[in-house]
Amino acid sequence: MIYSYGVPIPDHSSRSLCDLFSLSGRRAVVTGGASGLGAQIVRRLAEAGADVIAGDIDAARAAALASDVAAATGRRVIGCHLDVADTTTLAAAADRAIAELGGLEIWVNNAGIFPTTGPAIDVADEFIDRMLTVNTRGTFAGAREAARRMTHGGVIVNLVSTAGFKASVGISAYVTSKHAVVGITKALALEFGPLDIRVLGVAPTVINTPGVQAQLAPLRSAGLDIDQRIAANLLGRMGVPDDIARVVVFACSDLAAFMTGSTLAVDAGSLS
Ligand SMILES: NC(=O)c1ccc[n+]([C@@H]2O[C@H](COP(=O)([O-])OP(=O)(O)OC[C@H]3O[C@@H](n4cnc5c(N)ncnc54)[C@H](O)[C@@H]3O)[C@@H](O)[C@H]2O)c1
């Protein structure tokens, strides 16, 4: 073991890349894990060797996904009801990881909502409260509940958005909620570093999920050429959930052992 100012430096250099990428033996919780990005994150975490709890307000869908992924990967995958706006359910999912999976090393704060705000000058307090409760407080509380139970270190990944870095007209409450998640990622990385818990953000551009399709439907009906606008990034295409899930697996793995506090843009160059 090499030491730097008394702090042991884990030497990963003799481990194979496959071993560094593996999540074998890790226990994970994914919020909003029943569909969209969360479902693909659950699939990839299990494929990488983790046992996973997929928590979602849609408990039936989470249970169906869990049984499919368990059958495909041979991992323990549990679907459960979880509402990130209700902290008791976050704590219950974390407790379930300890009780039923035997521990907790990975927590993915994925659940989020993105209804169109409309003009900021007209937005109601209740709308702002809901956005901040789910996207911002839900992320903070999820990370806190996870860290309280990560007794031998771990990784927390927060789903941000390119809206965490730049504003777009008509989504001011969402922009506000996701800028805050960039801050949560930095602040908790600072406090959790000494606990050997890394905290990273992942910031997607537009990805083809049920939630996004629901938002795009009225724009398409209004005759807007929305697909061309979405593909106006440096790679010329819309993202798919696996584009994000692969980066989440990387962030959770020991390949990223020296990364914390930053938010990784998965944006096809759209922030460039
Ligand atoms: N898809 C994109 O283009 C995109 C881009 C940037 C960031 N994001 C972020 O990624 C995350 C996932 O987005 P998505 O496109 O997969 O969304 P989605 O709407 O397709 O799926 C969201 C999932 O979360 C669940 N959910 C919603 N509210 C919840 C709550 N209060 N508690 C628990 N579960 C809840 C839903 O039931 C659903 O299964 C969100 O945080 C979103 O802001 C998405």
Ligand as a Chemical Component Dictionary entry (heavy atoms), coordinates in Angstrom:
data_LIG
# 
_chem_comp.id                   LIG 
_chem_comp.type                 NON-POLYMER 
_chem_comp.pdbx_formal_charge   0 
_chem_comp.three_letter_code    LIG 
# 
loop_
_chem_comp_atom.comp_id 
_chem_comp_atom.atom_id 
_chem_comp_atom.alt_atom_id 
_chem_comp_atom.type_symbol 
_chem_comp_atom.charge 
_chem_comp_atom.model_Cartn_x 
_chem_comp_atom.model_Cartn_y 
_chem_comp_atom.model_Cartn_z 
_chem_comp_atom.pdbx_ordinal 
LIG N1  N1  N 0  -34.879 11.647 -21.097 1  
LIG C1  C1  C 0  -34.202 12.764 -21.206 2  
LIG O1  O1  O 0  -34.107 13.375 -22.289 3  
LIG C2  C2  C 0  -33.500 13.352 -20.003 4  
LIG C3  C3  C 0  -32.563 14.366 -20.229 5  
LIG C4  C4  C 0  -31.915 14.922 -19.141 6  
LIG C5  C5  C 0  -32.174 14.466 -17.867 7  
LIG N2  N2  N 1  -33.097 13.487 -17.692 8  
LIG C6  C6  C 0  -33.357 13.049 -16.307 9  
LIG O2  O2  O 0  -33.285 11.642 -16.235 10 
LIG C7  C7  C 0  -34.208 11.158 -15.276 11 
LIG C8  C8  C 0  -35.094 10.098 -15.910 12 
LIG O3  O3  O 0  -35.753 10.662 -17.036 13 
LIG P1  P1  P 0  -36.625 9.762  -18.035 14 
LIG O4  O4  O 0  -36.620 10.467 -19.342 15 
LIG O5  O5  O -1 -36.211 8.346  -17.962 16 
LIG O6  O6  O 0  -38.071 9.930  -17.369 17 
LIG P2  P2  P 0  -39.396 9.054  -17.624 18 
LIG O7  O7  O 0  -40.522 9.981  -17.301 19 
LIG O8  O8  O 0  -39.383 8.390  -18.950 20 
LIG O9  O9  O 0  -39.303 7.946  -16.494 21 
LIG C9  C9  C 0  -39.259 8.359  -15.157 22 
LIG C10 C10 C 0  -39.496 7.198  -14.219 23 
LIG O10 O10 O 0  -39.493 7.765  -12.892 24 
LIG C11 C11 C 0  -40.701 7.411  -12.225 25 
LIG N3  N3  N 0  -41.044 8.484  -11.297 26 
LIG C12 C12 C 0  -41.606 9.686  -11.573 27 
LIG N4  N4  N 0  -41.796 10.389 -10.441 28 
LIG C13 C13 C 0  -41.335 9.608  -9.428  29 
LIG C14 C14 C 0  -41.260 9.770  -8.028  30 
LIG N5  N5  N 0  -41.746 10.871 -7.416  31 
LIG N6  N6  N 0  -40.690 8.789  -7.287  32 
LIG C15 C15 C 0  -40.244 7.662  -7.884  33 
LIG N7  N7  N 0  -40.316 7.432  -9.201  34 
LIG C16 C16 C 0  -40.855 8.405  -9.973  35 
LIG C17 C17 C 0  -41.728 7.200  -13.323 36 
LIG O11 O11 O 0  -42.804 6.372  -12.900 37 
LIG C18 C18 C 0  -40.877 6.551  -14.421 38 
LIG O12 O12 O 0  -40.762 5.151  -14.237 39 
LIG C19 C19 C 0  -34.946 12.387 -14.740 40 
LIG O13 O13 O 0  -34.332 12.827 -13.554 41 
LIG C20 C20 C 0  -34.759 13.413 -15.846 42 
LIG O14 O14 O 0  -34.841 14.733 -15.372 43 
LIG C21 C21 C 0  -33.762 12.914 -18.720 44 
# 
loop_
_chem_comp_bond.comp_id 
_chem_comp_bond.atom_id_1 
_chem_comp_bond.atom_id_2 
_chem_comp_bond.value_order 
_chem_comp_bond.pdbx_ordinal 
LIG N1  C1  SING 1  
LIG C1  O1  DOUB 2  
LIG C1  C2  SING 3  
LIG C2  C3  SING 4  
LIG C2  C21 DOUB 5  
LIG C3  C4  DOUB 6  
LIG C4  C5  SING 7  
LIG C5  N2  DOUB 8  
LIG N2  C6  SING 9  
LIG N2  C21 SING 10 
LIG C6  O2  SING 11 
LIG C6  C20 SING 12 
LIG O2  C7  SING 13 
LIG C7  C8  SING 14 
LIG C7  C19 SING 15 
LIG C8  O3  SING 16 
LIG O3  P1  SING 17 
LIG P1  O4  DOUB 18 
LIG P1  O5  SING 19 
LIG P1  O6  SING 20 
LIG O6  P2  SING 21 
LIG P2  O7  DOUB 22 
LIG P2  O8  SING 23 
LIG P2  O9  SING 24 
LIG O9  C9  SING 25 
LIG C9  C10 SING 26 
LIG C10 O10 SING 27 
LIG C10 C18 SING 28 
LIG O10 C11 SING 29 
LIG C11 N3  SING 30 
LIG C11 C17 SING 31 
LIG N3  C12 SING 32 
LIG N3  C16 SING 33 
LIG C12 N4  DOUB 34 
LIG N4  C13 SING 35 
LIG C13 C14 SING 36 
LIG C13 C16 DOUB 37 
LIG C14 N5  SING 38 
LIG C14 N6  DOUB 39 
LIG N6  C15 SING 40 
LIG C15 N7  DOUB 41 
LIG N7  C16 SING 42 
LIG C17 O11 SING 43 
LIG C17 C18 SING 44 
LIG C18 O12 SING 45 
LIG C19 O13 SING 46 
LIG C19 C20 SING 47 
LIG C20 O14 SING 48 
# 
